[in-house]
Amino acid sequence: MATTEHAPQVGSVQAVGIRQVLSDTMIIAWRNIRGSLRVPDTQIYMFIQPIMFVLLFAYVFGGAIPVEGVNYREFLMAGIFVQTMAFAVAPASVGLSDDMHKGLIDRFRSLPMARSSVIAGRVVSDLCSQLVVLVIMMICGVIVGWGVHNGVGPFLAGVGLMLLFAFAMLWVGAVIGLSVGNPQVAASAGLIWLFPVVFLSNAFVPPETMPALVQTIAEWNPISSMVAGARELFGNESIIVSDAWPMQNPVAAALIWCLLITVVFAPLAVRKYKAAASK
Amino acid sequence: MNAISAEGLMKTFGSGEKAVRAVDDVGLTVAEGTVLGLLGPNGAGKTTTVRMLTTLLAPDGGRATVAGHDVVTQPQAVRASIGLSGQFAAIDENLTGRENLWMFGRLYQLSSKQARRRSDELLEQFSLAEAADRPAKTYSGGMRRRLDLAGSLLIHPKVLFLDEPTTGLDPASRMELWDVIRERVSGGATIMLTTQYLEEADALADRIVVIDHGRIIAEGTADELKAKVGGERIEVVVHDPAALSTATEILQRGSAGECSVDEHTRRLTVPAATGSKGLVQVIRDLDAAEVEIDDIGLRRPTLDDVFLHLTGRFAEEEPAAEAVAQGVSSGND
């Protein structure tokens, strides 16, 4: 066999080294970001929607939702941050189902690239865009009167917590995207269930105003842990009258939730990807 | 030296009663620098075979090597030696043509500079230079297909798999792609081409493998396959559909074989027992019967005749129910 003269002008062909995994991942991430910036949906998602949410809640609902003892805008921002991080589900699910749909995944799989990079690149690009969205929202927040009061360390920890939550949620998105196999369905399937989950929390109103059963659900809702954790790290006013463990230890609860969601959904996403790709 | 060799390839989709054997004991070899046409109707198992040879799908049985590497145990080496261009343009619509090619080049593990240089060459060669910086979603079908094919050529692959490269293209774009494929072959590449178009296999392939229901039913050069269905035929196209029956009678008179009639195209075909002599006789008889004809001639059998002969149906006809089920369960095959 003319194996040696067949060796093409490429680098390592057998073992995929860590350097190749990183480089392939960055190329896929570049491609996701580059491409998505040309799509009006993404532009709206990244630049318009966060500003809209801040202004809407601060000026439209803000006046009508009095939260006793706190400045509502200060109270509100963490809720909006978490909601938007949870929306990381959407780009992940749409992006992956779109790729499967167009047969691009087949092309990637026929190339001598690291196979894990297709999903890893998606994770990197989605985290980058979530970070951009978060920064835009924070700037808007500062403009409407939100601030951080605990210093740089806890602030950075808060940002980290938000990205960790986005990381966990995009695995949920990946599972949805790889299950439905149609970008349009993925877009709505990715988001429709999120609204009630977000609203059944302390994101926009204190759970104490809810009926007892709903209140319990809200207190144990991962969104509530995230929001309460963010409020604690950013030093935003919040009134916690609940004895529920996640409300008393919001940062720890938030970390546990992120870990739990990732541990359940990441392996599931990888399995779905392998199954879908080898049809 | 064989660039592709496969033996006993098997693939079954589904399980239990619904199991469909998409590829059933397929063995083939393709010599270096030649073109193999894999011919068959929809759902015959062509795409499934290509997917196994390009490491996208693990075979249930059998073995195969591509460019000297085993598709199961050395998939990365196979991938580094091949180009694959499928039936549906697998390009990123949101990226420009140039960005698409650069990305594929990088993922073939070329350096950024190499990838850029090679992309420029390919954009030029595929007449995409002008559109290179427009997002691919603005491209026409033919342009997309060219970009897709260019994407499989970033590394001058030793072996190129083209899965129905011209399905759905207009004739002009098809001719363009044929030229590109011929160029590759003269450059020394080995090509495996699947197609439903007999004239495509006839025009491009050195050897042809005919596959149906997952099994190889014939193989050889186009001439060898045509020889299987026998000699020349007389073909007549009558002007007036009303004259079909008279013409059939006349054709049948001088021939031992069955006269086949296509009422839609008003075309009659009959095996020519006595060559050109018979043709002259038929013309005389038709003239005497005042049958007006649009076209008449002696022709050698086409691959359409071969397919009809081998499977009892035309290649572009809807496959039998069984094959439809197979097409569904194996995705786009």
Interface residues (C-beta under 8 A of the other chain):
Chain A: M1 A2 T3 H6 A7 P8 Q9 V10 G11 S12 V13 Q14 A15 V16 Q20 S23 D24 I27 W30 R31 R34 G35 S36 R38 V39 K102 G103 L104 D106 R107 F108 R109 S110 L111 P112 M113 A277 S278 K279
Chain B: M1 E32 T54 T55 L56 L57 A58 T65 A67 G68 H69 Q74 Q76 A77 R79 A80 S81 I82 L84 G86 F88 A90 I91 D92 E93 N94 L95 E99 M103 F104 R106 L107 Y108 Q109 L110 Q114 P135 G151 I155 H156 P157 K158 S330 G331
